[in-house]
Amino acid sequence: MGMLCAVSFQRYGRLYYLDPGELRPQVGDKVLVPTDDGPEVAECVWAAQWVTEETEGFPRLAGLAGEDDLRRDETVRRRKAEAKVAAKRLIREHALPMKVVAIDHVLGAAEGGGERSTIYFTAPHRVDFRALVRDLGATLHCRVELRQLSARDSARVQGGIGSCGRDLCCATFLTDFEPVTIRMAKDQDLPLNPLRISGACGRLMCCLKYEHPLYQRFQESAPAIGTRVSTPEGDGRVVGHSVPRDSVTVRLDADGSRCSCSRASVCGPRQAHDQHYTP
């Protein structure tokens, strides 16, 4: 058990959880977060509070941001804006099939290096951007790196709203991408329309994986559609499944009506167990 707080480097951006140490930042406070390139300014969006989880291993806040830190952060933001404008202009001039997604700028690397701008972009294929890097370096007067992102990483960096109406999972809490397959959509009886099961990145939605284990466990023990079963209301045949309700729909032999029964009530091993131990 320990204390944690959550910060974000940009509005509605990904949340990062840190150990506040002796600090007690409140919502809206500007704090310093340790990074590979030195402390960076972020905004506290979740005040420090006690949590039941083990907090050992979480990075610790480097302190509260002072006036010098805020001025430095403002300079970094201005340099990012300048780099984005210059990158878009030069990409058009070089007629390259690239789209700028995000910019990172470091005023001075932790190891003592000079200024560096990292430009993240997407492209349909590999791009020869050597001339572009040379022109960007001459325009921005700093070292420039270009990194190509995949469709999923691009959505994570840019953020957005999913079909559920909430912020994209990859841009808020997912730390890595796990494999998602069309089989997961089939197992959940979802329409295989790409427009319905694809996310903002154009790939299968990450959330298809969230409930998939529940559907797998249900299918392992529930009677298949078409199976004859005995229910508390009489014998019948299974005609449907409802995984969220953990139930099956049965058409009764007596009058053809349908009833909804819990999975446990029509499970053969469960019925045999109940009959054996019923006094």
N, C-alpha and C positions, 0 to 999 in steps of 0.2 A: 504494500500500500504506500502511496506517495502522492505528490502533487504534480499536476500537469496543466499546461495552458496551450492554446492553439493560436497560431499566427498565420498570416497570409501576406505574400509579397505584393499582391494586387487585388483589387476589389473583386469579390466573387471567385477568387482563384483557389488553387489547391490549399488545403489546410495542412500545416505542419505542427506536430505536437512536440513540445519541449518541456524539460524540467526547469521550472522557474528559479530553483535554488532558493536564495534568501529574498528574491524579489517577489512582489505581489502585483503584477501588472493588471490593469483593468481594461475593459473593452474600449478600444480606441487609442490606447497608449502606443507610442512608437517604441519598439524594442530592437535590440541588436541580436541578430542570429548568426552563429558561427558558420562559415562556409569555407570551401577550399581556397577561395580567393580573399579571405578575411571577413570580418563582421559586416553584415548587410542589414539595412533598415527594413523592418516589417511591421505590420500593424497587428496588435492583439485583438482577436475576434472572439476569444473565449477566455474569460478571466481565470486566473490560477485557482484551482480547487482540488480537493482531495478525491482520489479515484481508488477503486478497489484493486485495479490491476497493478502488477509489479512495474515500477517506473525505472528500474535499473537499466542502463543502456541507452536511454533517451538523451539526446544532446541537451546541454544546459544553456540557458540564455546568457549572452555575453554582457548584458546590462541594458539599461534604458538609453534610448537615443538622445544625444545632446544636440545643441545648436550646430556644432561642426558636423556631426553625423547627418543631420537633416540637410545641411547645405551640400554635403558630398552626395547625398542621395538625389537631390534636385539636379546636380550636375550630371549624374549618371543618366537620369531620365531624359535630360535634354540631349545628351550625346546619343542615346538610343533613338530618339526621334530624328536627329540629323542623319544617323546611319540608315534608318529605314527609308527616308526620302531619297538619299543618295543611291541606295541599293536599287530601289524601284526605277529610278531614272536611268542608271547605267545598264540595268537588265533590258530595258526597252531599247537603249542604244545598241547593245550587243545582240539584240533579237534572240534572246535565250528563252526557252520554254520553262521558266522558273517562276515560282510564286513565293514571295517572302512571307514567312509565317511568324517569326519572332526574332528579337534582337537581344543579345546579352552584351553588356559593356563593362569592362573592368578598368578602373582608373589606374590601379597599380596592383599587380599580382602579389599574392602573399609571399612568394619567394623573391620579391624585389624586381620583377619584370616591369616593363612599361605598359602603356595602355593597350587594350586588346578588345576588339569587337568580334563577336561570334554571331554570324547571320544564319538562321535556320530557314530552310526552304524546302518546298516540295517540287517534284518534277516527274513527268511520266516515264523518264528513263535517265540513264547516266548523262551528265552534262559536263562538257569541257569548259570549266569556268576560270582557267588560269589567267586569261586576259582580264576578266572581270575582277578577280582578286587584286591584280596589279593596279587597276584603275581605282578601285575602292581604297586601297592603301594610300594612294597619292591624294585622293580627295579627303579622306578622314584623318590622314596624318597619324595613323596608328597601325598596329598589326591586325590583319583581318583574317578570320577563319570562316569557311563556309561548310555547313553540315546539312546533308540531305536527310529529311525525316520521312518515315513511312506514313501511310494514311492514318493509322491509329495514333502514332506519336503526334502527328499534326493536330488531330482533334484534341488530344490531351493538352497541348500547348495553347491552342486558341480558345478552348472552352466552348460552351454553347448550351442549348436546351435540348434535351432528348424528347422522344415522342411521349414520354410519361409526364412531361411538363416540368421536370426537375433538371438541375444542372447535371451535365454529363458526369457519369461515375468516374471516368478516367481523369477528369479534370478536378475532381474533389477528393476522393479517398482511395481509389485503386492505386496500389504501389507498383504493380506489374501486370502484364497481359497474359492471361492463361488461354490455352487453345479453346476455341469455340467451333463446334461442327454443326452441320445441317442435321445430323442425327439427333442433337439435343432439341431442335425445333420439332422434329417428327415425333419424338418421344412425348413431347408436351402437347401434341395434337394442335400445333399452331399452323396457320396458313403459310405455305411455302412461297408466298409472294415476297420477292426481294425488297419491295418498298415497305413491307410490314415488319420484317425481321432484321432490317439493316439499320445501323446507327448513323450518326452524323458523319462518320468517317467513310461510309459506304461499305463497311465490312459487317459481318454478323454482330448483333448487339452483344456486348459482354454480359448483360443481365440474363441471357439465355442459360447461363451456367449456374445462376443462383439457386433456382428451384429444381434443377435437373436431378440431383441426388434424391430428392423427395419423390419424384416420379419414378425413378428406378426402383426404390424400395417398395413403392406401391405396386408396381407391375410384378415384382417378384412374388408377392403374396396374394394379390387380388385375383379372383377368378377372371379368366379371359372372357371377352364378349362372345356370346353364343353358348357359354357354359351353363349347364343346368345346376341350380342351387336350391337349397331350402332356406326360407326366410321365416321370421316370426309370423308373417302374414300368409304363408303358404309356399308351395313349390312354384318355381318359375325359371325363366331364362334371363341371363344377364344381357342387357342391351346398351349399357352405357357406363362410363366411369366419371367420377368427380373427385379428382385428386385433392384439390384444396379442402373439400369437405370430408375426405377420407371415406367416401361412400361409393356404392354402385347402384345403378338403376336396374330394376328387375321387372320384367313383364310376367305377371302372375298367370298361371294356367287356368285358374278358376274362372275369371271373367275378362282376362286380357288387359286389365288395368295395370298401371305402372306404380311402383313404390320405390322409395329411396331407402336403402339399408346401409348401415355402417359396414365397412369392410370386415371387421371382426365378426359380425353376426352371420356372414355367409362364408367365412373362411373354414374350409374343411377341417384342418388340424385344430382350430379353435373350437369348433363345434364338438369334435371328438373329445377334446380336453374337458369341456364343460359337462358333457354327458358322463364322462368317467368319474368326475369329482363331484357331481351333484348328489347331495345326500338323499 
